[in-house]
Amino acid sequence: MDIEERLEKLERQNRRLKTAGIAVLVLAVAGLLMGQATPKAPMVEAEGFVLKDGAGKIRAQLTVTKDGPMLALYDENGKHRVGLGVGEKGPVLSLLDETGKPRVGLVVEKDGPRLILCDETGKERAMLRVEKVGPGLSLLDETGKPRAALDADKGGPLLRVFDKTGKPRATLGMDKGVPGLALWDESGNPRAGLAVVNDGPSLHLSDQKGKRRMVLGVLRDRPELTLYSEDEKRRIGLAVDTAQSGLTLHDENNNIRAWLGGSKGNDMALIVRDPSKRYSRTGATGIVIFDENATQRAGLGVGENWSSLSLSTGLRTARLSVTKNEASLTRWDEKGNAIKLNEELVALLAVLKRKGVLVDPEEVASQIVRERQQKEKAGKP
């Protein structure tokens, strides 16, 4: 039986106790007088007491119901304002407003005490409790749905915010010394999480199924971004530190298949690997291709004052290089002996030029200028 039901029951008992109350008071007074005249104080037994003021209005009522003893106090208008009782769950104190609506309730149950605050309609809107796990505060809307809750247990304080359906949508708290913020969607799936651990902060984003898809963090002053597949496997990673920065691509087994990055010395490179650990490497100044045995087979590079192209069978290698001062063609035999092929290079360049494979930029520019001058003389735009 709740507080309102108990108070209503007291109202129904008023009429019955009005006439009995006078007799009880008379007996009580008589017993008191008899107690003064004799050594033994008499016992007064009754099912209830009613106290009235000088105008004959009931101001207090004490009765025993099947749920336990109850005390009701009334104002000058005969309205219940205070209710005190002991029921099966424990003692209850209720404070009511001038319209008879409960506004404050104090209950001590097995799990601990609870303080309840109600609005003008008598609906619970705030609850302060102390349980075995720790204290807690709950705020409810006009429909009785929880909208905010603050708890403090062994793990740390936790603030929860609920939507109009009573589902949690945001939490802010401490978990074993780690502060964190979590956001849920309307389906109850976690979508975003922010935490700060000893190594640094991290932001987690999840899809509509609640699976982790992205993590952004700064760990030990090293910013990192990781993207995950639908099965929560890492597929892309981006990290920057004082020594180097790089972008990694992973397969379904979390093996690195490609890496693009650079070191502190501004050397940029791209490394691509297949499942057998074969890889090729490219950089801002060149590309190197390796076979399945990690043997270099081809390379193309461009420097500030040089460029080169090399081809290799693994046993023999040929390299064409051009510097600021010269162009050379070098071949290495299976013993590693270098052989200059400059005459062959000159002949090769001549053949490529005749076939149009090799073009002189200066000749191309001169040809464009000549064609433009001819069009101007002919009066063509």
C-alpha positions in Angstrom: 0.0 0.0 0.0 1.5 3.4 -1.0 1.4 6.7 0.8 -1.7 8.0 -1.0 -3.7 4.8 -0.2 -2.7 4.9 3.4 -3.8 8.5 3.7 -7.1 7.7 2.0 -7.6 4.9 4.5 -7.0 7.3 7.3 -9.7 9.6 5.9 -12.2 6.8 5.9 -11.4 6.0 9.5 -12.0 9.6 10.6 -15.8 9.3 10.9 -15.6 6.1 12.9 -13.0 7.5 15.3 -14.8 10.8 15.9 -17.1 9.4 18.5 -14.7 6.8 19.8 -12.0 9.4 20.2 -13.9 11.3 22.9 -14.4 8.1 24.9 -10.8 7.1 24.5 -9.6 10.5 25.6 -11.9 10.3 28.6 -10.5 6.9 29.5 -7.0 8.2 29.0 -7.5 11.1 31.3 -9.3 8.9 33.9 -6.4 6.5 33.7 -4.0 9.3 34.2 -5.9 10.5 37.3 -6.1 7.0 38.6 -2.4 6.6 38.1 -1.8 9.7 40.3 -3.9 8.2 43.1 -2.4 4.7 43.0 1.2 3.4 42.8 0.5 1.5 39.6 0.0 3.4 36.3 -2.9 2.0 34.4 -2.5 0.9 30.7 -4.8 2.5 28.2 -5.5 0.3 25.2 -7.3 1.4 22.0 -7.3 0.9 18.2 -6.9 4.6 17.6 -6.7 8.1 19.0 -8.2 11.3 17.6 -7.0 14.8 18.7 -9.1 17.9 18.1 -8.5 21.6 18.6 -10.7 24.0 20.5 -13.0 24.4 17.6 -13.6 20.6 17.4 -11.5 20.0 14.3 -9.4 16.9 14.0 -5.7 17.8 14.1 -4.1 14.5 14.7 -5.0 10.8 14.4 -3.2 7.7 15.5 -4.4 4.3 14.4 -3.2 0.8 13.7 -4.0 -0.8 10.4 -3.2 -4.2 9.0 -0.1 -2.6 7.4 1.1 -1.1 10.7 0.7 1.9 13.0 0.1 5.3 11.3 0.0 8.9 12.4 -1.8 11.6 10.5 -1.6 15.3 11.2 -4.1 17.8 9.8 -4.1 21.6 9.2 -6.8 24.0 10.4 -8.8 23.2 7.3 -8.9 19.5 8.0 -6.4 18.6 5.2 -3.8 15.9 5.7 -0.4 17.6 5.8 1.8 14.9 7.5 1.7 11.2 7.4 4.0 8.9 9.4 3.7 5.1 9.4 5.5 1.8 9.6 4.7 -0.8 7.0 6.0 -4.1 5.7 8.9 -2.4 3.8 9.8 0.0 6.7 9.0 3.4 8.1 7.4 6.1 5.8 7.1 9.8 6.2 4.9 11.8 3.9 4.5 15.6 3.6 1.4 16.9 1.7 0.5 20.3 0.3 -2.7 22.2 1.1 -4.6 20.3 -1.7 -3.8 17.0 -0.1 -1.2 16.0 -2.8 2.0 14.2 -1.5 5.0 16.4 -2.2 7.7 14.8 -0.1 8.2 11.2 0.9 10.9 9.6 3.1 11.1 5.8 3.1 13.6 3.5 4.7 13.6 0.1 3.0 15.8 -2.9 3.1 18.1 -1.6 0.5 18.4 1.8 2.1 16.6 5.2 2.6 14.9 7.1 -0.2 13.8 10.7 -0.4 11.1 11.4 -3.0 10.0 14.8 -4.2 6.7 15.2 -6.1 5.2 17.9 -8.3 1.8 19.6 -7.8 0.0 16.6 -9.2 1.6 14.2 -6.7 3.8 12.5 -9.4 7.3 11.6 -8.4 9.9 13.9 -10.1 13.1 13.5 -8.1 14.5 10.7 -6.0 17.5 10.6 -3.7 18.6 7.2 -2.5 21.4 5.5 -0.7 21.8 1.8 -1.4 24.5 -0.8 -0.8 26.2 0.0 -4.1 26.2 3.7 -3.3 24.1 6.9 -3.4 22.1 8.0 -6.4 19.9 10.8 -7.6 17.1 10.3 -10.3 15.1 13.0 -12.1 11.8 12.0 -13.8 9.5 13.8 -16.3 5.8 14.3 -15.9 5.1 10.8 -17.3 7.3 9.1 -14.7 10.0 8.3 -17.2 13.6 8.8 -16.0 15.4 11.6 -17.8 18.6 12.0 -15.7 20.4 9.9 -13.1 23.5 10.5 -11.0 25.1 7.5 -9.3 28.3 6.9 -7.3 29.5 3.3 -6.8 32.8 1.7 -6.4 33.8 2.3 -10.0 33.2 6.0 -9.7 30.5 8.6 -10.4 28.2 8.3 -13.4 25.8 10.7 -14.9 23.2 9.3 -17.3 20.8 11.2 -19.6 17.6 9.5 -21.0 15.3 10.3 -23.9 11.5 10.7 -23.6 11.1 6.9 -23.9 13.4 6.3 -20.9 16.3 4.9 -23.0 19.8 6.1 -22.0 21.3 8.3 -24.7 24.4 9.8 -23.0 26.6 8.9 -20.0 29.4 10.9 -18.4 31.4 9.3 -15.7 34.6 7.8 -14.2 35.4 4.1 -14.5 38.4 3.1 -12.3 39.9 6.5 -12.6 39.3 6.9 -16.3 36.9 9.7 -17.4 34.6 8.9 -20.3 31.7 10.1 -22.3 29.4 7.7 -24.2 26.5 8.5 -26.6 23.8 6.0 -27.7 21.3 6.2 -30.6 17.5 5.7 -30.2 17.9 1.9 -30.7 20.2 1.7 -27.7 23.4 1.1 -29.7 26.6 2.9 -28.6 27.6 5.3 -31.4 30.3 7.5 -29.9 32.7 7.3 -27.0 35.3 9.7 -25.6 37.8 8.6 -22.9 41.1 9.8 -21.5 43.5 7.2 -20.3 47.1 7.6 -19.0 48.5 7.4 -22.5 46.1 10.1 -23.9 42.6 10.8 -25.1 40.7 8.7 -27.7 37.4 9.1 -29.6 35.5 5.9 -30.7 32.8 6.0 -33.4 30.5 3.0 -34.1 28.0 2.2 -36.8 24.2 1.6 -36.4 24.9 -1.9 -35.2 27.1 -0.7 -32.4 30.3 -2.0 -34.0 33.5 0.1 -33.8 34.4 1.7 -37.1 36.8 4.5 -36.3 39.2 5.4 -33.4 40.9 8.8 -33.2 43.4 9.2 -30.4 46.6 10.8 -29.2 48.7 8.2 -27.4 52.0 9.3 -25.8 51.9 12.5 -28.0 51.4 10.4 -31.1 48.2 11.2 -33.0 46.6 8.1 -34.6 43.5 7.4 -36.7 42.3 3.9 -37.3 39.4 2.7 -39.5 37.7 -0.7 -39.1 35.6 -2.9 -41.3 32.1 -4.2 -40.5 33.6 -7.1 -38.6 35.7 -4.6 -36.5 39.0 -5.5 -38.1 41.6 -2.8 -38.6 41.9 -1.8 -42.3 43.4 1.7 -42.4 45.8 3.3 -40.0 47.3 6.8 -40.0 49.9 7.9 -37.4 52.3 10.8 -36.9 55.2 11.0 -34.4 58.5 12.9 -34.1 60.4 10.2 -36.1 58.0 9.5 -39.0 54.4 9.6 -40.2 52.7 7.0 -42.2 49.5 5.5 -43.6 49.0 1.8 -43.4 46.5 -0.5 -45.3 45.6 -3.8 -43.7 43.9 -6.9 -45.1 41.2 -9.0 -43.4 43.9 -10.7 -41.3 45.3 -7.4 -40.1 48.4 -7.9 -42.2 49.9 -4.7 -43.5 49.6 -4.7 -47.2 50.7 -1.1 -48.0 52.5 1.7 -46.2 53.0 5.2 -47.3 55.0 7.5 -45.1 58.1 9.5 -44.5 60.8 9.8 -41.9 62.3 12.8 -40.1 64.8 13.2 -43.0 61.9 14.0 -45.4 62.4 10.7 -47.2 58.9 9.6 -48.5 58.2 6.0 -49.5 55.3 3.7 -50.5 55.7 0.0 -49.6 53.2 -2.5 -51.0 53.2 -6.2 -49.9 51.2 -9.2 -50.9 50.3 -12.0 -48.5 53.7 -13.7 -49.2 55.6 -10.6 -48.0 56.6 -9.6 -51.5 56.6 -5.9 -51.8 57.4 -3.0 -54.0 58.5 0.4 -52.8 57.9 3.8 -54.3 58.9 7.2 -53.1 58.6 10.8 -53.9 61.9 10.4 -55.7 61.4 7.0 -57.2 59.9 3.6 -57.4 61.5 0.2 -56.7 59.8 -3.1 -57.7 60.7 -6.4 -56.1 59.8 -10.0 -57.0 58.5 -12.7 -54.8 62.0 -13.3 -53.4 62.3 -9.7 -52.4 64.9 -9.2 -55.2 65.0 -5.8 -56.8 63.9 -6.1 -60.5 63.2 -2.6 -61.6 63.8 0.9 -60.3 63.0 4.4 -61.4 64.3 7.4 -59.5 64.6 11.2 -59.8 66.9 13.4 -57.7 67.7 17.0 -57.6 70.5 16.6 -60.3 70.0 13.1 -61.5 67.5 10.5 -62.8 67.9 6.8 -63.4 66.2 3.7 -64.7 67.4 0.2 -63.8 66.3 -3.2 -64.9 67.5 -6.5 -63.5 67.0 -10.3 -64.0 68.4 -11.0 -60.6 71.8 -12.0 -62.1 72.3 -9.1 -64.6 71.4 -5.5 -64.2 71.4 -2.6 -66.6 71.0 1.1 -65.5 70.5 4.2 -67.5 71.4 7.3 -65.5 71.4 11.0 -66.4 73.2 13.6 -64.3 73.8 17.3 -64.7 77.0 16.7 -66.6 76.5 13.4 -68.5 74.3 10.5 -69.4 75.5 6.9 -69.0 74.4 3.4 -69.5 75.9 0.7 -67.2 75.5 -3.0 -67.2 76.5 -5.5 -64.5 77.2 -9.1 -65.2 76.4 -12.1 -63.0 79.7 -11.5 -61.1 78.9 -7.9 -60.4 81.3 -6.4 -62.8 80.2 -3.0 -64.2 80.6 -2.3 -67.9 80.1 1.2 -69.3 78.0 1.3 -72.5 78.2 5.0 -73.4 78.6 4.4 -77.1 75.7 2.0 -77.1 73.7 4.6 -75.2 74.3 7.3 -77.8 73.2 4.9 -80.5 70.2 3.9 -78.5 69.1 7.6 -77.9 69.5 8.3 -81.6 67.2 5.3 -82.5 64.6 6.4 -79.9 64.7 9.9 -81.2 64.2 8.9 -84.8 61.2 6.7 -83.8 59.7 9.5 -81.9 60.0 7.7 -78.6 62.5 10.2 -77.2 61.6 13.9 -77.6 63.8 16.9 -77.1 61.8 19.5 -75.1 63.7 22.4 -76.7 62.9 21.2 -80.2 59.2 20.8 -79.3 59.1 24.4 -77.9 60.8 25.8 -81.0 58.4 23.9 -83.3 55.4 25.4 -81.4 56.8 28.9 -81.8 57.4 28.4 -85.6 53.9 27.1 -86.2 52.4 30.1 -84.3 54.5 32.6 -86.4 53.4 30.9 -89.6 49.7 31.2 -88.5 50.1 34.9 -87.7 51.6 35.6 -91.1 48.7 33.8 -92.8 46.2 35.8 -90.8 44.8 32.8 -89.0 43.9 33.0 -85.3 
